[in-house]
């Protein structure tokens, strides 16, 4: 297998960063396909903890090329901050393996400003965005107001595009939101500096990714967020503005459909989500609090507490279908230790009917009451276990229930945040 896609099965925060880090040890190329600094991928190795928002998690492995793909929206300021952190930890040489797509779009100051203003305008209908300007940047991309990374290499062309776009944005700021206009010179000088600093990182990453796959190199496409935040397939309108689903990962990496792709679905042993929107299995009681505190469920980007609940198997099966998932990774399994019983949602009760189908509208989600299967829990601490057979019998039954329910094998099990706290059942590379 030469190409693996990593995709989240629920609402993000499934632990994709750690799994990409683990798999990257044997990978030649890691491509981040979509999203921007609204994502937070955490990697723990020994006493060091790294939180990546833009740079692929594979950057920590010597010899692994890391590409910021065509489908991303990139805030240069955030990117430079991450690069500065790596340099401060004596990993500056790793940046020689970092490449930025010229076709990726830039997050501009007016995107971040409008993100907050539009969210406030929604009032009770707030989406719960991270405020990073991601939605407005993708909106401009679709509306063809976007400014791309490659535009930083052409100072005159960049000035012309910024001038026209800023006139348009300032009219919105002044006339809709009664906000003072932004100044051209301030933005131009700031982004001209970014262009000078980042120029030697900018290239055609799509060509690099294609040539890597064609030559049989081991390539990972790192998705951000999760299936239920996908613009088409998620709980719209409470979604992100890009396509975390596996098909979106190919598009964002600049690779066409190819045979023999391994699509790895990252599934937390329970379910969480940040922000507003449907969440049928949310536990608003001591169980939810237990999962939040033991699992340290606070957003890597915003610090917001995550809503927590039992694993939603209906959503998991849906994610298997829309992503064509070939194997699963179960993360944070250790967090369930200490619970006398564990519940897994296998259907929804809607009125007098039971269904295993994800609803089409946000209103219909509100009518879904979870139907659970209950399994025995376990008291043991499994965080230092390194083989499947050493896991408690109740833990194995939970994993086997997931496999039987989804008809998809579990290839990797994460029992703690460190890269060494991982049980490998399948070798991907």
C-alpha positions as CSV (number, residue, x, y, z in Angstrom):
1,X,0.0,0.0,0.0
2,X,1.5,3.3,-1.1
3,X,-1.3,5.8,-0.2
4,X,-3.1,6.1,3.1
5,X,-5.8,8.7,3.8
6,X,-6.4,9.6,7.5
7,X,-10.0,10.8,8.1
8,X,-12.0,11.5,11.3
9,X,-15.2,9.6,11.7
10,X,-17.2,12.0,13.9
11,X,-16.8,15.8,14.7
12,X,-13.0,16.0,14.8
13,X,-10.7,15.8,17.8
14,X,-10.4,12.0,17.3
15,X,-6.6,12.0,17.8
16,X,-5.6,12.1,14.1
17,X,-2.4,14.0,14.9
18,X,-0.9,11.2,17.0
19,X,-1.8,8.5,14.4
20,X,-0.3,10.5,11.6
21,X,2.8,10.9,13.7
22,X,3.0,7.1,14.3
23,X,2.4,6.2,10.7
24,X,4.8,8.9,9.4
25,X,7.7,7.0,10.9
26,X,7.6,4.8,7.8
27,X,6.2,7.4,5.3
28,X,8.0,9.3,2.6
29,X,5.5,12.2,2.2
30,X,2.7,13.6,4.4
31,X,0.2,16.0,2.8
32,X,-2.2,18.2,4.7
33,X,-5.2,18.4,2.4
34,X,-7.8,21.0,3.7
35,X,-8.7,23.3,6.5
36,X,-6.5,25.9,8.2
37,X,-5.5,27.0,11.6
38,X,-8.9,26.0,12.9
39,X,-7.5,22.5,13.3
40,X,-5.3,21.3,16.2
41,X,-3.3,18.1,16.0
42,X,-1.5,17.2,19.1
43,X,1.6,14.9,19.3
44,X,3.2,13.8,22.5
45,X,6.7,12.2,22.4
46,X,8.4,11.7,25.7
47,X,8.3,15.0,27.7
48,X,7.6,17.1,24.6
49,X,4.2,18.1,23.4
50,X,3.6,19.6,20.0
51,X,0.3,21.2,18.8
52,X,0.2,21.7,15.1
53,X,-2.5,23.8,13.4
54,X,-1.1,23.9,9.9
55,X,2.1,21.9,9.6
56,X,1.5,18.2,9.1
57,X,2.2,16.0,12.1
58,X,4.8,14.1,10.1
59,X,7.3,17.0,10.4
60,X,8.8,15.4,13.5
61,X,10.3,12.5,11.5
62,X,13.6,13.0,9.6
63,X,13.3,12.2,5.9
64,X,9.5,12.7,5.7
65,X,8.5,15.5,3.3
66,X,5.5,17.6,4.5
67,X,3.3,19.4,2.1
68,X,0.6,22.0,2.7
69,X,-1.8,21.1,0.0
70,X,-4.0,22.9,-2.6
71,X,-7.1,22.7,-0.6
72,X,-5.9,24.5,2.5
73,X,-6.4,28.1,3.6
74,X,-3.3,29.4,5.2
75,X,-2.8,32.3,7.6
76,X,0.9,33.2,7.1
77,X,1.2,34.6,10.6
78,X,0.0,31.4,12.2
79,X,2.3,29.3,10.0
80,X,5.3,31.4,10.9
81,X,4.5,31.0,14.6
82,X,4.5,27.2,14.2
83,X,7.8,27.3,12.3
84,X,9.2,29.5,15.1
85,X,8.2,26.9,17.7
86,X,10.0,24.2,15.8
87,X,13.1,26.3,15.5
88,X,13.0,27.0,19.2
89,X,13.0,23.3,20.0
90,X,16.1,22.7,17.8
91,X,14.0,21.4,14.9
92,X,14.7,24.2,12.5
93,X,16.3,21.7,10.0
94,X,12.8,20.0,9.8
95,X,11.6,23.1,7.9
96,X,13.8,22.1,5.0
97,X,11.3,19.3,4.4
98,X,8.3,21.7,4.4
99,X,6.6,22.8,1.1
100,X,3.6,25.1,0.6
101,X,1.2,24.9,-2.3
102,X,1.0,28.0,-4.4
103,X,-2.7,27.1,-5.1
104,X,-3.6,27.2,-1.4
105,X,-5.6,30.3,-0.4
106,X,-4.5,33.0,2.1
107,X,-6.4,33.9,5.2
108,X,-6.5,37.7,5.3
109,X,-7.1,40.1,8.2
110,X,-10.6,40.9,6.9
111,X,-11.5,37.2,6.9
112,X,-10.8,37.0,10.7
113,X,-12.6,40.2,11.3
114,X,-15.7,39.2,9.3
115,X,-15.7,35.7,11.0
116,X,-16.4,37.3,14.3
117,X,-18.8,39.9,13.0
118,X,-20.9,37.3,11.0
119,X,-21.0,35.0,14.0
120,X,-22.4,37.7,16.2
121,X,-24.9,38.6,13.5
122,X,-26.3,35.1,13.7
123,X,-27.3,35.6,17.3
124,X,-29.1,32.5,18.5
125,X,-28.1,30.7,15.3
126,X,-24.4,30.8,16.0
127,X,-22.3,28.1,14.3
128,X,-19.6,28.0,17.0
129,X,-16.7,28.8,14.7
130,X,-13.1,29.1,15.9
131,X,-12.9,32.7,14.8
132,X,-9.8,32.0,12.7
133,X,-11.3,33.4,9.5
134,X,-11.5,30.0,7.8
135,X,-15.2,30.2,6.7
136,X,-14.8,33.7,5.1
137,X,-11.6,32.6,3.4
138,X,-13.3,29.6,1.8
139,X,-16.3,31.8,0.9
140,X,-14.0,34.1,-1.0
141,X,-12.4,31.1,-2.7
142,X,-15.7,29.9,-4.0
143,X,-16.9,33.5,-4.9
144,X,-13.5,34.0,-6.7
145,X,-12.4,36.9,-4.4
146,X,-9.7,34.7,-3.0
147,X,-6.0,35.6,-3.0
148,X,-3.7,32.6,-3.2
149,X,-0.3,31.8,-1.8
150,X,1.4,32.1,-5.2
151,X,0.2,35.7,-5.4
152,X,2.7,36.6,-2.7
153,X,5.4,35.9,-5.3
154,X,4.1,38.7,-7.6
155,X,4.2,42.0,-5.7
156,X,2.4,44.0,-8.3
157,X,-0.2,41.4,-9.0
158,X,-0.8,41.0,-5.3
159,X,-1.2,44.7,-4.8
160,X,-3.8,44.9,-7.6
161,X,-5.8,41.9,-6.2
162,X,-5.7,43.2,-2.7
163,X,-6.8,46.7,-3.7
164,X,-9.9,45.5,-5.5
165,X,-10.8,42.9,-2.9
166,X,-10.3,45.3,0.0
167,X,-12.5,48.0,-1.5
168,X,-15.3,45.3,-1.7
169,X,-14.7,44.1,1.9
170,X,-14.5,47.6,3.3
171,X,-17.9,48.4,1.8
172,X,-19.3,45.4,3.7
173,X,-17.6,46.4,6.9
174,X,-18.8,49.9,6.7
175,X,-22.3,49.5,5.4
176,X,-23.4,46.2,6.9
177,X,-21.5,46.1,10.2
178,X,-20.7,49.8,10.7
179,X,-17.1,48.9,11.2
180,X,-14.2,51.2,10.3
181,X,-12.4,50.2,7.0
182,X,-9.1,48.4,6.9
183,X,-6.1,50.1,5.5
184,X,-4.5,48.9,2.3
185,X,-0.9,49.9,3.2
186,X,-1.0,48.1,6.5
187,X,-2.1,44.8,5.0
188,X,0.1,45.1,1.9
189,X,3.2,45.7,3.9
190,X,2.5,42.8,6.3
191,X,1.8,40.3,3.5
192,X,4.7,41.5,1.4
193,X,6.9,40.5,4.3
194,X,5.3,37.1,4.5
195,X,6.0,36.6,0.8
196,X,9.7,37.4,1.3
197,X,10.0,35.0,4.2
198,X,8.0,32.1,2.7
199,X,9.0,32.4,-1.0
200,X,11.4,29.5,-1.0
201,X,8.8,27.2,0.5
202,X,6.2,27.8,-2.2
203,X,5.9,25.2,-5.0
204,X,3.6,22.9,-6.9
205,X,2.8,20.4,-4.1
206,X,0.2,18.6,-6.3
207,X,3.0,17.6,-8.7
208,X,5.1,16.5,-5.8
209,X,2.3,14.4,-4.4
210,X,1.5,12.9,-7.7
211,X,5.1,11.9,-8.5
212,X,5.5,10.4,-5.0
213,X,2.4,8.1,-5.5
214,X,3.4,7.2,-9.1
215,X,6.9,6.2,-8.0
216,X,5.5,4.0,-5.3
217,X,6.6,6.1,-2.3
218,X,4.7,5.9,0.9
219,X,2.3,8.8,1.1
220,X,-0.1,9.9,3.8
221,X,-2.9,12.4,3.3
222,X,-3.7,14.0,6.7
223,X,-7.3,15.2,7.0
224,X,-8.4,17.8,9.5
225,X,-11.7,18.0,11.4
226,X,-14.0,15.0,10.8
227,X,-16.7,13.5,8.6
228,X,-19.6,15.1,10.5
229,X,-18.1,18.5,9.9
230,X,-17.8,18.0,6.1
231,X,-19.5,20.8,4.2
232,X,-21.7,18.3,2.2
233,X,-21.8,15.2,4.5
234,X,-21.9,16.7,8.0
235,X,-24.5,18.2,10.3
236,X,-25.1,21.3,8.1
237,X,-25.0,24.2,8.9
238,X,-22.9,23.2,11.9
239,X,-20.0,22.2,9.8
240,X,-16.6,23.5,8.7
241,X,-16.1,25.1,5.3
242,X,-14.1,22.4,3.5
243,X,-14.3,18.6,2.9
244,X,-12.7,16.4,5.6
245,X,-14.2,13.3,3.9
246,X,-11.7,11.1,2.1
247,X,-12.8,12.3,-1.4
248,X,-12.0,15.9,-0.3
249,X,-8.6,14.7,0.9
250,X,-7.7,13.5,-2.6
251,X,-8.9,16.8,-4.1
252,X,-7.1,18.9,-1.6
253,X,-3.9,17.0,-2.0
254,X,-4.1,17.4,-5.8
255,X,-4.3,13.6,-6.5
256,X,-6.9,12.0,-8.7
257,X,-8.6,8.7,-7.9
258,X,-6.2,5.8,-7.8
259,X,-6.5,2.2,-7.0
260,X,-5.6,0.5,-3.7
261,X,-6.0,3.4,-1.3
262,X,-6.1,2.5,2.4
263,X,-8.6,4.8,4.1
264,X,-8.1,4.8,7.8
265,X,-11.0,6.1,9.9
266,X,-9.9,7.6,13.2
267,X,-12.6,6.9,15.9
268,X,-12.4,8.0,19.5
269,X,-13.6,5.3,22.0
270,X,-16.3,7.8,22.9
271,X,-17.7,10.9,21.0
272,X,-17.1,14.6,21.5
273,X,-17.7,17.8,19.6
274,X,-16.8,21.4,19.9
275,X,-19.3,24.2,19.2
276,X,-23.0,24.2,18.4
277,X,-25.0,21.5,16.5
278,X,-26.6,18.1,16.9
279,X,-25.0,15.5,19.2
280,X,-27.5,12.7,20.0
281,X,-25.2,10.8,22.4
282,X,-24.1,13.8,24.4
283,X,-24.0,13.1,28.1
284,X,-25.0,16.2,30.1
285,X,-24.4,14.4,33.4
286,X,-21.5,13.1,35.5
287,X,-20.5,10.7,32.7
288,X,-19.9,13.5,30.3
289,X,-17.9,15.4,32.9
290,X,-15.9,12.2,33.6
291,X,-15.0,11.8,30.0
292,X,-14.2,15.5,29.6
293,X,-11.9,15.7,32.6
294,X,-10.2,12.4,32.3
295,X,-9.8,12.8,28.5
296,X,-8.6,16.4,28.8
297,X,-11.3,17.4,26.3
298,X,-10.6,21.0,25.6
299,X,-10.0,22.4,22.2
300,X,-6.4,22.6,21.0
301,X,-7.2,25.7,19.0
302,X,-9.6,27.6,21.2
303,X,-9.4,25.9,24.6
304,X,-13.2,25.5,24.7
305,X,-14.5,22.6,26.7
306,X,-15.7,19.8,24.4
307,X,-19.2,18.2,24.7
308,X,-18.7,14.5,25.5
309,X,-20.9,11.4,25.2
310,X,-21.0,7.7,24.3
311,X,-19.7,6.5,21.0
312,X,-22.3,7.1,18.2
313,X,-22.3,3.9,16.1
314,X,-24.8,5.3,13.7
315,X,-22.5,8.2,12.8
316,X,-19.6,5.7,12.7
317,X,-21.3,3.5,10.1
318,X,-22.2,6.5,8.1
319,X,-18.6,7.6,8.1
320,X,-17.5,4.2,6.9
321,X,-19.9,4.5,4.0
322,X,-19.2,8.0,2.8
323,X,-15.4,7.6,3.2
324,X,-15.1,4.0,2.0
325,X,-13.1,3.3,5.2
326,X,-11.0,0.2,5.0
327,X,-9.8,0.0,8.6
328,X,-10.4,1.8,11.9
329,X,-8.1,3.2,14.6
330,X,-9.7,3.5,18.1
331,X,-8.1,6.2,20.2
332,X,-8.4,7.2,23.8
333,X,-9.5,3.8,24.8
334,X,-7.8,4.2,28.2
335,X,-10.2,7.0,29.1
336,X,-13.1,4.5,29.5
337,X,-11.3,2.6,32.2
338,X,-13.1,2.9,35.6
339,X,-16.6,3.0,34.2
340,X,-18.8,0.1,35.4
341,X,-20.8,0.0,32.1
342,X,-20.2,1.4,28.6
343,X,-22.9,2.2,26.2
344,X,-22.7,2.3,22.4
345,X,-25.4,3.9,20.3
346,X,-26.6,1.4,17.6
347,X,-29.7,3.3,16.4
348,X,-32.0,6.3,16.9
349,X,-35.5,6.4,18.1
350,X,-37.5,8.9,16.1
351,X,-41.1,9.1,17.3
352,X,-42.4,5.5,17.2
353,X,-39.8,4.3,14.8
354,X,-36.2,3.0,15.2
355,X,-33.7,4.0,12.5
356,X,-30.0,3.5,11.8
357,X,-30.0,6.2,9.2
358,X,-28.4,9.6,9.7
359,X,-31.1,12.3,9.1
360,X,-30.9,14.8,6.3
361,X,-31.8,18.1,8.1
362,X,-30.6,19.8,11.3
363,X,-34.2,19.9,12.5
364,X,-34.6,16.1,12.1
365,X,-31.4,15.6,14.2
366,X,-33.2,17.1,17.1
367,X,-35.8,14.3,17.1
368,X,-33.2,11.5,17.3
369,X,-33.0,9.8,20.7
370,X,-30.1,7.3,21.0
371,X,-30.8,3.6,21.3
372,X,-27.9,1.9,23.2
373,X,-26.3,-1.5,23.6
374,X,-24.7,-1.8,27.0
375,X,-21.4,-3.6,27.6
376,X,-19.4,-4.3,30.8
377,X,-16.7,-1.8,31.6
378,X,-13.3,-2.4,33.1
379,X,-11.4,-1.1,36.1
380,X,-7.9,-1.8,34.9
381,X,-5.5,0.9,33.7
382,X,-4.6,-0.1,30.1
383,X,-2.3,2.8,29.3
384,X,0.9,0.7,29.5
385,X,-0.3,-2.3,27.7
386,X,1.4,-3.0,24.4
387,X,-0.3,-6.0,22.9
388,X,-3.9,-6.8,22.1
389,X,-4.0,-10.1,24.1
390,X,-3.0,-8.3,27.3
391,X,-6.0,-6.1,27.2
392,X,-8.8,-7.0,29.7
393,X,-11.5,-9.3,28.3
394,X,-14.1,-6.5,28.6
395,X,-11.9,-4.1,26.6
396,X,-11.5,-6.7,23.9
397,X,-15.2,-7.3,23.8
398,X,-15.9,-3.6,23.3
399,X,-13.4,-3.5,20.4
400,X,-14.8,-6.6,18.8
401,X,-18.4,-5.2,19.2
402,X,-17.2,-2.2,17.2
403,X,-15.7,-4.4,14.5
404,X,-18.8,-6.6,14.3
405,X,-21.1,-3.6,14.2
406,X,-19.2,-1.8,11.4
407,X,-17.8,-4.9,9.6
408,X,-14.5,-3.0,9.6
409,X,-11.3,-4.3,11.3
410,X,-9.5,-2.2,14.0
411,X,-5.9,-1.9,12.9
412,X,-4.5,0.4,15.6
413,X,-5.5,1.0,19.2
414,X,-4.3,4.1,21.1
415,X,-4.2,3.7,24.9
416,X,-2.5,7.1,25.8
417,X,-1.2,10.3,24.3
418,X,2.4,9.3,23.8
419,X,3.4,7.7,20.5
420,X,4.6,4.6,22.4
421,X,1.2,4.1,23.9
422,X,-0.1,2.4,20.8
423,X,-1.1,-1.2,20.0
424,X,-0.4,-2.1,16.4
425,X,-2.6,-4.9,14.9
426,X,-2.0,-4.0,11.3
427,X,1.1,-2.7,9.5
428,X,0.2,-0.1,6.9
429,X,3.6,0.5,5.4
